[in-house]
Amino acid sequence: MIKLIDVLNSPAAVSSGGGQKVFEMIDQSFQKKETVILDFNGISLLTSAFLNAAIGQLYNKYNSDILIKLLKLENISNTDKMLLKQVVERAKEYFKNKESQDSIYKDSLGDE
């Protein structure tokens, strides 16, 4: 079990750096085919930046079936579930069409 409040030493899960730390913990367990319980108990502030880093980027390495099977969430509020759903939908779309998305991004910045 990953207790976010203990990993982050804070009730605020807001930074992508904190999310990256959680992502690495989840990824290590997934590589061993271990189920991960992500416990949101005590988390009073949650941002998409954190969720993108912690969970969104899992969709670059794992398919939805694996994530549904191995990642369990506990003590997450309904509001935070809605935010997570948005993050997951964007991550799925982005990683499904990564080359196309990167091309659009580069074109908008004028990069070749």
Gaussian input, Z-matrix of N, CA and C with variables (Angstrom, degrees):
# hf/3-21g

backbone

0 1
 N
 C     1     B1
 C     2     B2     1     A1
 N     3     B3     2     A2     1     D1
 C     4     B4     3     A3     2     D2
 C     5     B5     4     A4     3     D3
 N     6     B6     5     A5     4     D4
 C     7     B7     6     A6     5     D5
 C     8     B8     7     A7     6     D6
 N     9     B9     8     A8     7     D7
 C    10    B10     9     A9     8     D8
 C    11    B11    10    A10     9     D9
 N    12    B12    11    A11    10    D10
 C    13    B13    12    A12    11    D11
 C    14    B14    13    A13    12    D12
 N    15    B15    14    A14    13    D13
 C    16    B16    15    A15    14    D14
 C    17    B17    16    A16    15    D15
 N    18    B18    17    A17    16    D16
 C    19    B19    18    A18    17    D17
 C    20    B20    19    A19    18    D18
 N    21    B21    20    A20    19    D19
 C    22    B22    21    A21    20    D20
 C    23    B23    22    A22    21    D21
 N    24    B24    23    A23    22    D22
 C    25    B25    24    A24    23    D23
 C    26    B26    25    A25    24    D24
 N    27    B27    26    A26    25    D25
 C    28    B28    27    A27    26    D26
 C    29    B29    28    A28    27    D27
 N    30    B30    29    A29    28    D28
 C    31    B31    30    A30    29    D29
 C    32    B32    31    A31    30    D30
 N    33    B33    32    A32    31    D31
 C    34    B34    33    A33    32    D32
 C    35    B35    34    A34    33    D33
 N    36    B36    35    A35    34    D34
 C    37    B37    36    A36    35    D35
 C    38    B38    37    A37    36    D36
 N    39    B39    38    A38    37    D37
 C    40    B40    39    A39    38    D38
 C    41    B41    40    A40    39    D39
 N    42    B42    41    A41    40    D40
 C    43    B43    42    A42    41    D41
 C    44    B44    43    A43    42    D42
 N    45    B45    44    A44    43    D43
 C    46    B46    45    A45    44    D44
 C    47    B47    46    A46    45    D45
 N    48    B48    47    A47    46    D46
 C    49    B49    48    A48    47    D47
 C    50    B50    49    A49    48    D48
 N    51    B51    50    A50    49    D49
 C    52    B52    51    A51    50    D50
 C    53    B53    52    A52    51    D51
 N    54    B54    53    A53    52    D52
 C    55    B55    54    A54    53    D53
 C    56    B56    55    A55    54    D54
 N    57    B57    56    A56    55    D55
 C    58    B58    57    A57    56    D56
 C    59    B59    58    A58    57    D57
 N    60    B60    59    A59    58    D58
 C    61    B61    60    A60    59    D59
 C    62    B62    61    A61    60    D60
 N    63    B63    62    A62    61    D61
 C    64    B64    63    A63    62    D62
 C    65    B65    64    A64    63    D63
 N    66    B66    65    A65    64    D64
 C    67    B67    66    A66    65    D65
 C    68    B68    67    A67    66    D66
 N    69    B69    68    A68    67    D67
 C    70    B70    69    A69    68    D68
 C    71    B71    70    A70    69    D69
 N    72    B72    71    A71    70    D70
 C    73    B73    72    A72    71    D71
 C    74    B74    73    A73    72    D72
 N    75    B75    74    A74    73    D73
 C    76    B76    75    A75    74    D74
 C    77    B77    76    A76    75    D75
 N    78    B78    77    A77    76    D76
 C    79    B79    78    A78    77    D77
 C    80    B80    79    A79    78    D78
 N    81    B81    80    A80    79    D79
 C    82    B82    81    A81    80    D80
 C    83    B83    82    A82    81    D81
 N    84    B84    83    A83    82    D82
 C    85    B85    84    A84    83    D83
 C    86    B86    85    A85    84    D84
 N    87    B87    86    A86    85    D85
 C    88    B88    87    A87    86    D86
 C    89    B89    88    A88    87    D87
 N    90    B90    89    A89    88    D88
 C    91    B91    90    A90    89    D89
 C    92    B92    91    A91    90    D90
 N    93    B93    92    A92    91    D91
 C    94    B94    93    A93    92    D92
 C    95    B95    94    A94    93    D93
 N    96    B96    95    A95    94    D94
 C    97    B97    96    A96    95    D95
 C    98    B98    97    A97    96    D96
 N    99    B99    98    A98    97    D97
 C   100   B100    99    A99    98    D98
 C   101   B101   100   A100    99    D99
 N   102   B102   101   A101   100   D100
 C   103   B103   102   A102   101   D101
 C   104   B104   103   A103   102   D102
 N   105   B105   104   A104   103   D103
 C   106   B106   105   A105   104   D104
 C   107   B107   106   A106   105   D105
 N   108   B108   107   A107   106   D106
 C   109   B109   108   A108   107   D107
 C   110   B110   109   A109   108   D108
 N   111   B111   110   A110   109   D109
 C   112   B112   111   A111   110   D110
 C   113   B113   112   A112   111   D111
 N   114   B114   113   A113   112   D112
 C   115   B115   114   A114   113   D113
 C   116   B116   115   A115   114   D114
 N   117   B117   116   A116   115   D115
 C   118   B118   117   A117   116   D116
 C   119   B119   118   A118   117   D117
 N   120   B120   119   A119   118   D118
 C   121   B121   120   A120   119   D119
 C   122   B122   121   A121   120   D120
 N   123   B123   122   A122   121   D121
 C   124   B124   123   A123   122   D122
 C   125   B125   124   A124   123   D123
 N   126   B126   125   A125   124   D124
 C   127   B127   126   A126   125   D125
 C   128   B128   127   A127   126   D126
 N   129   B129   128   A128   127   D127
 C   130   B130   129   A129   128   D128
 C   131   B131   130   A130   129   D129
 N   132   B132   131   A131   130   D130
 C   133   B133   132   A132   131   D131
 C   134   B134   133   A133   132   D132
 N   135   B135   134   A134   133   D133
 C   136   B136   135   A135   134   D134
 C   137   B137   136   A136   135   D135
 N   138   B138   137   A137   136   D136
 C   139   B139   138   A138   137   D137
 C   140   B140   139   A139   138   D138
 N   141   B141   140   A140   139   D139
 C   142   B142   141   A141   140   D140
 C   143   B143   142   A142   141   D141
 N   144   B144   143   A143   142   D142
 C   145   B145   144   A144   143   D143
 C   146   B146   145   A145   144   D144
 N   147   B147   146   A146   145   D145
 C   148   B148   147   A147   146   D146
 C   149   B149   148   A148   147   D147
 N   150   B150   149   A149   148   D148
 C   151   B151   150   A150   149   D149
 C   152   B152   151   A151   150   D150
 N   153   B153   152   A152   151   D151
 C   154   B154   153   A153   152   D152
 C   155   B155   154   A154   153   D153
 N   156   B156   155   A155   154   D154
 C   157   B157   156   A156   155   D155
 C   158   B158   157   A157   156   D156
 N   159   B159   158   A158   157   D157
 C   160   B160   159   A159   158   D158
 C   161   B161   160   A160   159   D159
 N   162   B162   161   A161   160   D160
 C   163   B163   162   A162   161   D161
 C   164   B164   163   A163   162   D162
 N   165   B165   164   A164   163   D163
 C   166   B166   165   A165   164   D164
 C   167   B167   166   A166   165   D165
 N   168   B168   167   A167   166   D166
 C   169   B169   168   A168   167   D167
 C   170   B170   169   A169   168   D168
 N   171   B171   170   A170   169   D169
 C   172   B172   171   A171   170   D170
 C   173   B173   172   A172   171   D171
 N   174   B174   173   A173   172   D172
 C   175   B175   174   A174   173   D173
 C   176   B176   175   A175   174   D174
 N   177   B177   176   A176   175   D175
 C   178   B178   177   A177   176   D176
 C   179   B179   178   A178   177   D177
 N   180   B180   179   A179   178   D178
 C   181   B181   180   A180   179   D179
 C   182   B182   181   A181   180   D180
 N   183   B183   182   A182   181   D181
 C   184   B184   183   A183   182   D182
 C   185   B185   184   A184   183   D183
 N   186   B186   185   A185   184   D184
 C   187   B187   186   A186   185   D185
 C   188   B188   187   A187   186   D186
 N   189   B189   188   A188   187   D187
 C   190   B190   189   A189   188   D188
 C   191   B191   190   A190   189   D189
 N   192   B192   191   A191   190   D190
 C   193   B193   192   A192   191   D191
 C   194   B194   193   A193   192   D192
 N   195   B195   194   A194   193   D193
 C   196   B196   195   A195   194   D194
 C   197   B197   196   A196   195   D195
 N   198   B198   197   A197   196   D196
 C   199   B199   198   A198   197   D197
 C   200   B200   199   A199   198   D198
 N   201   B201   200   A200   199   D199
 C   202   B202   201   A201   200   D200
 C   203   B203   202   A202   201   D201
 N   204   B204   203   A203   202   D202
 C   205   B205   204   A204   203   D203
 C   206   B206   205   A205   204   D204
 N   207   B207   206   A206   205   D205
 C   208   B208   207   A207   206   D206
 C   209   B209   208   A208   207   D207
 N   210   B210   209   A209   208   D208
 C   211   B211   210   A210   209   D209
 C   212   B212   211   A211   210   D210
 N   213   B213   212   A212   211   D211
 C   214   B214   213   A213   212   D212
 C   215   B215   214   A214   213   D213
 N   216   B216   215   A215   214   D214
 C   217   B217   216   A216   215   D215
 C   218   B218   217   A217   216   D216
 N   219   B219   218   A218   217   D217
 C   220   B220   219   A219   218   D218
 C   221   B221   220   A220   219   D219
 N   222   B222   221   A221   220   D220
 C   223   B223   222   A222   221   D221
 C   224   B224   223   A223   222   D222
 N   225   B225   224   A224   223   D223
 C   226   B226   225   A225   224   D224
 C   227   B227   226   A226   225   D225
 N   228   B228   227   A227   226   D226
 C   229   B229   228   A228   227   D227
 C   230   B230   229   A229   228   D228
 N   231   B231   230   A230   229   D229
 C   232   B232   231   A231   230   D230
 C   233   B233   232   A232   231   D231
 N   234   B234   233   A233   232   D232
 C   235   B235   234   A234   233   D233
 C   236   B236   235   A235   234   D234
 N   237   B237   236   A236   235   D235
 C   238   B238   237   A237   236   D236
 C   239   B239   238   A238   237   D237
 N   240   B240   239   A239   238   D238
 C   241   B241   240   A240   239   D239
 C   242   B242   241   A241   240   D240
 N   243   B243   242   A242   241   D241
 C   244   B244   243   A243   242   D242
 C   245   B245   244   A244   243   D243
 N   246   B246   245   A245   244   D244
 C   247   B247   246   A246   245   D245
 C   248   B248   247   A247   246   D246
 N   249   B249   248   A248   247   D247
 C   250   B250   249   A249   248   D248
 C   251   B251   250   A250   249   D249
 N   252   B252   251   A251   250   D250
 C   253   B253   252   A252   251   D251
 C   254   B254   253   A253   252   D252
 N   255   B255   254   A254   253   D253
 C   256   B256   255   A255   254   D254
 C   257   B257   256   A256   255   D255
 N   258   B258   257   A257   256   D256
 C   259   B259   258   A258   257   D257
 C   260   B260   259   A259   258   D258
 N   261   B261   260   A260   259   D259
 C   262   B262   261   A261   260   D260
 C   263   B263   262   A262   261   D261
 N   264   B264   263   A263   262   D262
 C   265   B265   264   A264   263   D263
 C   266   B266   265   A265   264   D264
 N   267   B267   266   A266   265   D265
 C   268   B268   267   A267   266   D266
 C   269   B269   268   A268   267   D267
 N   270   B270   269   A269   268   D268
 C   271   B271   270   A270   269   D269
 C   272   B272   271   A271   270   D270
 N   273   B273   272   A272   271   D271
 C   274   B274   273   A273   272   D272
 C   275   B275   274   A274   273   D273
 N   276   B276   275   A275   274   D274
 C   277   B277   276   A276   275   D275
 C   278   B278   277   A277   276   D276
 N   279   B279   278   A278   277   D277
 C   280   B280   279   A279   278   D278
 C   281   B281   280   A280   279   D279
 N   282   B282   281   A281   280   D280
 C   283   B283   282   A282   281   D281
 C   284   B284   283   A283   282   D282
 N   285   B285   284   A284   283   D283
 C   286   B286   285   A285   284   D284
 C   287   B287   286   A286   285   D285
 N   288   B288   287   A287   286   D286
 C   289   B289   288   A288   287   D287
 C   290   B290   289   A289   288   D288
 N   291   B291   290   A290   289   D289
 C   292   B292   291   A291   290   D290
 C   293   B293   292   A292   291   D291
 N   294   B294   293   A293   292   D292
 C   295   B295   294   A294   293   D293
 C   296   B296   295   A295   294   D294
 N   297   B297   296   A296   295   D295
 C   298   B298   297   A297   296   D296
 C   299   B299   298   A298   297   D297
 N   300   B300   299   A299   298   D298
 C   301   B301   300   A300   299   D299
 C   302   B302   301   A301   300   D300
 N   303   B303   302   A302   301   D301
 C   304   B304   303   A303   302   D302
 C   305   B305   304   A304   303   D303
 N   306   B306   305   A305   304   D304
 C   307   B307   306   A306   305   D305
 C   308   B308   307   A307   306   D306
 N   309   B309   308   A308   307   D307
 C   310   B310   309   A309   308   D308
 C   311   B311   310   A310   309   D309
 N   312   B312   311   A311   310   D310
 C   313   B313   312   A312   311   D311
 C   314   B314   313   A313   312   D312
 N   315   B315   314   A314   313   D313
 C   316   B316   315   A315   314   D314
 C   317   B317   316   A316   315   D315
 N   318   B318   317   A317   316   D316
 C   319   B319   318   A318   317   D317
 C   320   B320   319   A319   318   D318
 N   321   B321   320   A320   319   D319
 C   322   B322   321   A321   320   D320
 C   323   B323   322   A322   321   D321
 N   324   B324   323   A323   322   D322
 C   325   B325   324   A324   323   D323
 C   326   B326   325   A325   324   D324
 N   327   B327   326   A326   325   D325
 C   328   B328   327   A327   326   D326
 C   329   B329   328   A328   327   D327
 N   330   B330   329   A329   328   D328
 C   331   B331   330   A330   329   D329
 C   332   B332   331   A331   330   D330
 N   333   B333   332   A332   331   D331
 C   334   B334   333   A333   332   D332
 C   335   B335   334   A334   333   D333

   B1=1.4573
   B2=1.5243
   B3=1.3313
   B4=1.4583
   B5=1.5228
   B6=1.3247
   B7=1.4623
   B8=1.5246
   B9=1.3255
   B10=1.4609
   B11=1.5235
   B12=1.3155
   B13=1.4646
   B14=1.5364
   B15=1.3388
   B16=1.4666
   B17=1.5271
   B18=1.3230
   B19=1.4641
   B20=1.5256
   B21=1.3356
   B22=1.4599
   B23=1.5273
   B24=1.3172
   B25=1.4675
   B26=1.5288
   B27=1.3256
   B28=1.4618
   B29=1.5272
   B30=1.3359
   B31=1.4638
   B32=1.5300
   B33=1.3397
   B34=1.4634
   B35=1.5277
   B36=1.3246
   B37=1.4678
   B38=1.5223
   B39=1.3303
   B40=1.4573
   B41=1.5226
   B42=1.3069
   B43=1.4636
   B44=1.5192
   B45=1.3227
   B46=1.4595
   B47=1.5296
   B48=1.3270
   B49=1.4633
   B50=1.5238
   B51=1.3140
   B52=1.4652
   B53=1.5082
   B54=1.3257
   B55=1.4617
   B56=1.5114
   B57=1.3296
   B58=1.4662
   B59=1.5276
   B60=1.3122
   B61=1.4669
   B62=1.5332
   B63=1.3289
   B64=1.4622
   B65=1.5264
   B66=1.3434
   B67=1.4644
   B68=1.5310
   B69=1.3178
   B70=1.4681
   B71=1.5257
   B72=1.3211
   B73=1.4659
   B74=1.5309
   B75=1.3309
   B76=1.4694
   B77=1.5230
   B78=1.3182
   B79=1.4625
   B80=1.5286
   B81=1.3146
   B82=1.4742
   B83=1.5227
   B84=1.3104
   B85=1.4664
   B86=1.5237
   B87=1.3220
   B88=1.4706
   B89=1.5227
   B90=1.3219
   B91=1.4629
   B92=1.5291
   B93=1.3238
   B94=1.4725
   B95=1.5234
   B96=1.3444
   B97=1.4687
   B98=1.5329
   B99=1.3271
   B100=1.4582
   B101=1.5311
   B102=1.3253
   B103=1.4564
   B104=1.5232
   B105=1.3247
   B106=1.4601
   B107=1.5212
   B108=1.3168
   B109=1.4587
   B110=1.5218
   B111=1.3235
   B112=1.4535
   B113=1.5267
   B114=1.3332
   B115=1.4598
   B116=1.5275
   B117=1.3382
   B118=1.4526
   B119=1.5314
   B120=1.3183
   B121=1.4661
   B122=1.5283
   B123=1.3242
   B124=1.4610
   B125=1.5125
   B126=1.3245
   B127=1.4599
   B128=1.5327
   B129=1.3241
   B130=1.4685
   B131=1.5270
   B132=1.3229
   B133=1.4593
   B134=1.5242
   B135=1.3286
   B136=1.4621
   B137=1.5228
   B138=1.3501
   B139=1.4660
   B140=1.5204
   B141=1.3288
   B142=1.4610
   B143=1.5296
   B144=1.3211
   B145=1.4696
   B146=1.5270
   B147=1.3216
   B148=1.4611
   B149=1.5241
   B150=1.3290
   B151=1.4628
   B152=1.5281
   B153=1.3379
   B154=1.4637
   B155=1.5250
   B156=1.3187
   B157=1.4649
   B158=1.5227
   B159=1.3221
   B160=1.4697
   B161=1.5217
   B162=1.3161
   B163=1.4628
   B164=1.5270
   B165=1.3229
   B166=1.4580
   B167=1.5167
   B168=1.3252
   B169=1.4601
   B170=1.5264
   B171=1.3225
   B172=1.4731
   B173=1.5318
   B174=1.3452
   B175=1.4666
   B176=1.5282
   B177=1.3214
   B178=1.4637
   B179=1.5267
   B180=1.3231
   B181=1.4697
   B182=1.5219
   B183=1.3232
   B184=1.4592
   B185=1.5289
   B186=1.3217
   B187=1.4600
   B188=1.5338
   B189=1.3192
   B190=1.4633
   B191=1.5242
   B192=1.3271
   B193=1.4710
   B194=1.5248
   B195=1.3077
   B196=1.4702
   B197=1.5241
   B198=1.3253
   B199=1.4633
   B200=1.5207
   B201=1.3181
   B202=1.4696
   B203=1.5263
   B204=1.3164
   B205=1.4678
   B206=1.5301
   B207=1.3336
   B208=1.4600
   B209=1.5310
   B210=1.3326
   B211=1.4635
   B212=1.5240
   B213=1.3131
   B214=1.4675
   B215=1.5260
   B216=1.3154
   B217=1.4612
   B218=1.5134
   B219=1.3247
   B220=1.4685
   B221=1.5214
   B222=1.3226
   B223=1.4624
   B224=1.5270
   B225=1.3244
   B226=1.4611
   B227=1.5207
   B228=1.3138
   B229=1.4641
   B230=1.5307
   B231=1.3071
   B232=1.4680
   B233=1.5229
   B234=1.3269
   B235=1.4642
   B236=1.5274
   B237=1.3255
   B238=1.4625
   B239=1.5307
   B240=1.3292
   B241=1.4685
   B242=1.5161
   B243=1.3345
   B244=1.4637
   B245=1.5304
   B246=1.3275
   B247=1.4611
   B248=1.5267
   B249=1.3291
   B250=1.4606
   B251=1.5244
   B252=1.3231
   B253=1.4611
   B254=1.5249
   B255=1.3202
   B256=1.4661
   B257=1.5266
   B258=1.3205
   B259=1.4670
   B260=1.5235
   B261=1.3179
   B262=1.4660
   B263=1.5308
   B264=1.3265
   B265=1.4680
   B266=1.5259
   B267=1.3272
   B268=1.4736
   B269=1.5161
   B270=1.3237
   B271=1.4667
   B272=1.5212
   B273=1.3273
   B274=1.4725
   B275=1.5213
   B276=1.3199
   B277=1.4568
   B278=1.5261
   B279=1.3179
   B280=1.4612
   B281=1.5290
   B282=1.3127
   B283=1.4639
   B284=1.5273
   B285=1.3306
   B286=1.4593
   B287=1.5295
   B288=1.3164
   B289=1.4671
   B290=1.5235
   B291=1.3285
   B292=1.4620
   B293=1.5250
   B294=1.3316
   B295=1.4663
   B296=1.5187
   B297=1.3143
   B298=1.4577
   B299=1.5273
   B300=1.3307
   B301=1.4653
   B302=1.5304
   B303=1.3385
   B304=1.4635
   B305=1.5256
   B306=1.3165
   B307=1.4626
   B308=1.5271
   B309=1.3163
   B310=1.4659
   B311=1.5263
   B312=1.3192
   B313=1.4649
   B314=1.5208
   B315=1.3298
   B316=1.4676
   B317=1.5217
   B318=1.3383
   B319=1.4580
   B320=1.5201
   B321=1.3091
   B322=1.4597
   B323=1.5174
   B324=1.3481
   B325=1.4546
   B326=1.5222
   B327=1.3505
   B328=1.4481
   B329=1.5175
   B330=1.3294
   B331=1.4656
   B332=1.5073
   B333=1.3012
   B334=1.4761
   B335=1.4976
   A1=108.67
   A2=115.12
   A3=121.16
   A4=107.43
   A5=115.79
   A6=121.31
   A7=107.19
   A8=114.89
   A9=120.08
   A10=112.35
   A11=116.86
   A12=119.92
   A13=110.71
   A14=116.92
   A15=120.65
   A16=111.36
   A17=116.59
   A18=120.90
   A19=110.68
   A20=116.26
   A21=121.47
   A22=113.27
   A23=117.29
   A24=122.73
   A25=110.86
   A26=115.19
   A27=120.28
   A28=109.32
   A29=116.97
   A30=119.64
   A31=112.32
   A32=116.80
   A33=121.64
   A34=110.12
   A35=115.34
   A36=121.80
   A37=105.87
   A38=115.96
   A39=119.79
   A40=115.09
   A41=118.33
   A42=119.29
   A43=112.71
   A44=115.29
   A45=119.60
   A46=110.16
   A47=117.58
   A48=120.75
   A49=111.70
   A50=116.17
   A51=120.35
   A52=111.19
   A53=115.84
   A54=120.61
   A55=111.98
   A56=117.06
   A57=121.16
   A58=110.48
   A59=116.25
   A60=120.78
   A61=110.45
   A62=116.43
   A63=121.60
   A64=110.17
   A65=117.14
   A66=120.91
   A67=110.46
   A68=117.08
   A69=120.67
   A70=111.77
   A71=116.77
   A72=120.28
   A73=110.57
   A74=116.27
   A75=120.72
   A76=109.89
   A77=116.36
   A78=121.86
   A79=111.78
   A80=116.69
   A81=120.08
   A82=111.00
   A83=116.66
   A84=120.48
   A85=111.35
   A86=116.95
   A87=120.92
   A88=111.30
   A89=117.09
   A90=120.07
   A91=111.18
   A92=115.79
   A93=121.16
   A94=111.13
   A95=116.41
   A96=123.53
   A97=112.01
   A98=115.90
   A99=121.83
   A100=110.49
   A101=115.99
   A102=121.45
   A103=108.89
   A104=115.95
   A105=122.36
   A106=108.54
   A107=115.90
   A108=121.77
   A109=106.34
   A110=115.73
   A111=122.03
   A112=107.57
   A113=115.90
   A114=121.64
   A115=110.29
   A116=115.76
   A117=122.55
   A118=112.18
   A119=118.57
   A120=121.58
   A121=110.09
   A122=115.57
   A123=121.25
   A124=114.52
   A125=117.78
   A126=120.62
   A127=108.43
   A128=115.62
   A129=119.87
   A130=112.71
   A131=117.19
   A132=121.03
   A133=108.62
   A134=115.96
   A135=122.32
   A136=108.06
   A137=116.38
   A138=119.70
   A139=110.96
   A140=114.38
   A141=119.34
   A142=110.92
   A143=118.51
   A144=120.58
   A145=110.17
   A146=116.00
   A147=120.30
   A148=110.73
   A149=116.55
   A150=120.87
   A151=112.45
   A152=117.14
   A153=119.56
   A154=110.84
   A155=115.78
   A156=119.75
   A157=111.71
   A158=117.29
   A159=121.05
   A160=112.81
   A161=116.79
   A162=120.75
   A163=112.76
   A164=117.25
   A165=120.64
   A166=113.45
   A167=116.36
   A168=118.15
   A169=113.77
   A170=117.77
   A171=119.68
   A172=110.41
   A173=115.87
   A174=120.32
   A175=112.81
   A176=117.12
   A177=120.71
   A178=111.18
   A179=116.72
   A180=121.58
   A181=114.06
   A182=116.78
   A183=121.30
   A184=110.12
   A185=115.77
   A186=118.46
   A187=109.90
   A188=114.90
   A189=120.97
   A190=112.51
   A191=117.21
   A192=120.00
   A193=111.56
   A194=116.73
   A195=120.59
   A196=109.77
   A197=116.14
   A198=119.41
   A199=111.68
   A200=116.83
   A201=120.33
   A202=110.37
   A203=115.42
   A204=120.32
   A205=112.60
   A206=117.13
   A207=119.95
   A208=115.93
   A209=118.58
   A210=120.31
   A211=110.50
   A212=115.70
   A213=122.27
   A214=108.81
   A215=115.79
   A216=121.23
   A217=109.91
   A218=115.51
   A219=121.02
   A220=109.62
   A221=115.40
   A222=123.18
   A223=113.03
   A224=116.72
   A225=120.75
   A226=108.35
   A227=116.54
   A228=120.86
   A229=110.67
   A230=115.92
   A231=120.68
   A232=111.54
   A233=117.31
   A234=121.11
   A235=110.37
   A236=116.34
   A237=120.45
   A238=111.48
   A239=117.22
   A240=120.31
   A241=110.75
   A242=116.61
   A243=120.64
   A244=110.47
   A245=116.80
   A246=121.07
   A247=110.34
   A248=116.34
   A249=120.85
   A250=111.28
   A251=116.58
   A252=120.14
   A253=110.51
   A254=117.56
   A255=121.46
   A256=110.87
   A257=116.90
   A258=121.57
   A259=110.22
   A260=116.82
   A261=121.37
   A262=110.36
   A263=116.90
   A264=119.50
   A265=111.05
   A266=117.08
   A267=120.56
   A268=111.24
   A269=117.33
   A270=120.86
   A271=111.26
   A272=116.32
   A273=119.87
   A274=110.56
   A275=116.22
   A276=120.78
   A277=110.84
   A278=116.49
   A279=120.42
   A280=111.02
   A281=117.18
   A282=119.56
   A283=112.08
   A284=117.01
   A285=120.15
   A286=110.35
   A287=116.05
   A288=122.01
   A289=110.89
   A290=117.19
   A291=121.35
   A292=112.92
   A293=118.53
   A294=119.93
   A295=110.89
   A296=116.87
   A297=121.18
   A298=110.64
   A299=116.71
   A300=121.51
   A301=110.67
   A302=117.25
   A303=121.08
   A304=110.88
   A305=116.41
   A306=121.08
   A307=110.77
   A308=117.05
   A309=121.42
   A310=109.90
   A311=116.14
   A312=121.32
   A313=110.60
   A314=116.96
   A315=120.72
   A316=110.95
   A317=116.77
   A318=120.15
   A319=110.74
   A320=117.79
   A321=120.80
   A322=111.91
   A323=116.75
   A324=120.58
   A325=112.44
   A326=116.37
   A327=120.54
   A328=113.64
   A329=117.59
   A330=121.16
   A331=109.88
   A332=116.06
   A333=120.20
   A334=109.27
   D1=135.32
   D2=175.11
   D3=-106.93
   D4=110.26
   D5=177.06
   D6=-91.24
   D7=107.62
   D8=-173.84
   D9=-56.10
   D10=-41.36
   D11=-177.14
   D12=-61.39
   D13=-33.60
   D14=179.04
   D15=-76.75
   D16=-41.10
   D17=-179.86
   D18=-65.64
   D19=-41.92
   D20=-176.40
   D21=-87.96
   D22=-14.74
   D23=-174.93
   D24=54.13
   D25=37.61
   D26=-176.47
   D27=-165.61
   D28=151.76
   D29=173.28
   D30=-81.87
   D31=1.65
   D32=-178.60
   D33=-109.23
   D34=117.38
   D35=175.39
   D36=-104.67
   D37=86.14
   D38=-169.66
   D39=-122.97
   D40=-26.84
   D41=-171.71
   D42=-96.59
   D43=149.89
   D44=175.92
   D45=-68.29
   D46=-27.67
   D47=176.64
   D48=-64.26
   D49=-43.77
   D50=175.05
   D51=-64.03
   D52=-40.52
   D53=177.43
   D54=-62.59
   D55=-39.05
   D56=178.63
   D57=-62.74
   D58=-40.54
   D59=178.24
   D60=-60.29
   D61=-44.28
   D62=179.20
   D63=-67.37
   D64=-41.80
   D65=177.10
   D66=-55.23
   D67=-46.69
   D68=-178.44
   D69=-62.81
   D70=-37.30
   D71=177.28
   D72=-66.15
   D73=-43.86
   D74=178.89
   D75=-63.56
   D76=-46.60
   D77=-177.72
   D78=-59.84
   D79=-41.76
   D80=177.85
   D81=-59.60
   D82=-43.26
   D83=179.13
   D84=-67.99
   D85=-41.84
   D86=179.31
   D87=-61.81
   D88=-37.08
   D89=179.72
   D90=-63.05
   D91=-25.20
   D92=176.35
   D93=-95.03
   D94=6.71
   D95=-178.89
   D96=61.75
   D97=31.62
   D98=179.25
   D99=-93.79
   D100=141.80
   D101=174.85
   D102=-73.06
   D103=140.35
   D104=178.60
   D105=-116.72
   D106=128.99
   D107=172.45
   D108=-104.63
   D109=117.87
   D110=179.12
   D111=-99.01
   D112=112.69
   D113=-174.01
   D114=-100.36
   D115=117.44
   D116=-178.97
   D117=-93.49
   D118=7.72
   D119=-178.65
   D120=-56.95
   D121=128.30
   D122=178.89
   D123=88.11
   D124=-6.45
   D125=178.44
   D126=-83.31
   D127=117.41
   D128=-176.89
   D129=-105.74
   D130=-12.74
   D131=178.80
   D132=-138.51
   D133=124.70
   D134=-177.01
   D135=-134.64
   D136=132.54
   D137=-179.53
   D138=-120.14
   D139=161.51
   D140=177.62
   D141=-66.78
   D142=-30.15
   D143=177.92
   D144=-59.55
   D145=-44.67
   D146=177.76
   D147=-64.12
   D148=-48.51
   D149=-176.93
   D150=-65.32
   D151=-36.96
   D152=176.71
   D153=-59.57
   D154=-44.49
   D155=-179.01
   D156=-72.27
   D157=-43.27
   D158=-174.71
   D159=-74.86
   D160=-43.34
   D161=-171.82
   D162=-118.22
   D163=-41.73
   D164=-176.39
   D165=-54.26
   D166=-44.85
   D167=-176.99
   D168=-73.09
   D169=-9.27
   D170=173.29
   D171=-61.21
   D172=-29.37
   D173=-178.51
   D174=-70.29
   D175=-10.80
   D176=173.95
   D177=-79.82
   D178=-23.72
   D179=-176.25
   D180=-109.79
   D181=-27.76
   D182=-172.10
   D183=-129.64
   D184=148.53
   D185=176.42
   D186=-85.88
   D187=168.31
   D188=-175.71
   D189=-59.48
   D190=-37.59
   D191=-179.43
   D192=-60.91
   D193=-42.78
   D194=179.20
   D195=-65.98
   D196=-43.80
   D197=-178.90
   D198=-63.62
   D199=-41.92
   D200=178.68
   D201=-62.60
   D202=-38.04
   D203=-177.88
   D204=-74.03
   D205=-40.12
   D206=-170.03
   D207=-102.92
   D208=-15.77
   D209=-177.97
   D210=-111.45
   D211=119.29
   D212=178.85
   D213=-117.69
   D214=140.76
   D215=179.65
   D216=-112.14
   D217=138.48
   D218=177.94
   D219=-129.70
   D220=146.49
   D221=173.27
   D222=57.71
   D223=38.63
   D224=176.76
   D225=-102.65
   D226=131.64
   D227=-177.51
   D228=-69.66
   D229=160.75
   D230=178.15
   D231=-61.34
   D232=-39.15
   D233=177.96
   D234=-62.26
   D235=-43.95
   D236=-180.00
   D237=-69.47
   D238=-31.47
   D239=174.68
   D240=-62.01
   D241=-39.80
   D242=179.36
   D243=-65.14
   D244=-41.58
   D245=177.31
   D246=-63.03
   D247=-43.88
   D248=178.70
   D249=-62.13
   D250=-39.59
   D251=178.81
   D252=-60.46
   D253=-42.45
   D254=177.83
   D255=-62.95
   D256=-44.12
   D257=179.30
   D258=-61.00
   D259=-44.84
   D260=-178.61
   D261=-64.42
   D262=-43.65
   D263=179.61
   D264=-61.32
   D265=-43.77
   D266=178.33
   D267=-64.87
   D268=-41.43
   D269=-179.81
   D270=-63.75
   D271=-44.17
   D272=178.48
   D273=-59.25
   D274=-46.55
   D275=-179.05
   D276=-64.62
   D277=-44.46
   D278=-178.64
   D279=-62.11
   D280=-50.71
   D281=-174.90
   D282=-73.83
   D283=-23.24
   D284=175.46
   D285=-68.73
   D286=-36.42
   D287=-177.20
   D288=-121.55
   D289=41.80
   D290=-172.12
   D291=-56.59
   D292=-47.73
   D293=-178.02
   D294=-61.95
   D295=-42.93
   D296=179.33
   D297=-63.75
   D298=-44.63
   D299=179.90
   D300=-62.87
   D301=-42.86
   D302=179.47
   D303=-63.86
   D304=-38.56
   D305=179.05
   D306=-64.40
   D307=-44.09
   D308=177.94
   D309=-61.27
   D310=-43.31
   D311=-179.91
   D312=-62.12
   D313=-47.23
   D314=-179.75
   D315=-64.17
   D316=-41.55
   D317=179.12
   D318=-61.54
   D319=-39.15
   D320=-178.45
   D321=-69.27
   D322=-24.90
   D323=178.45
   D324=-93.36
   D325=-7.83
   D326=179.92
   D327=84.16
   D328=11.18
   D329=178.38
   D330=-79.02
   D331=153.60
   D332=177.08
   D333=-105.01

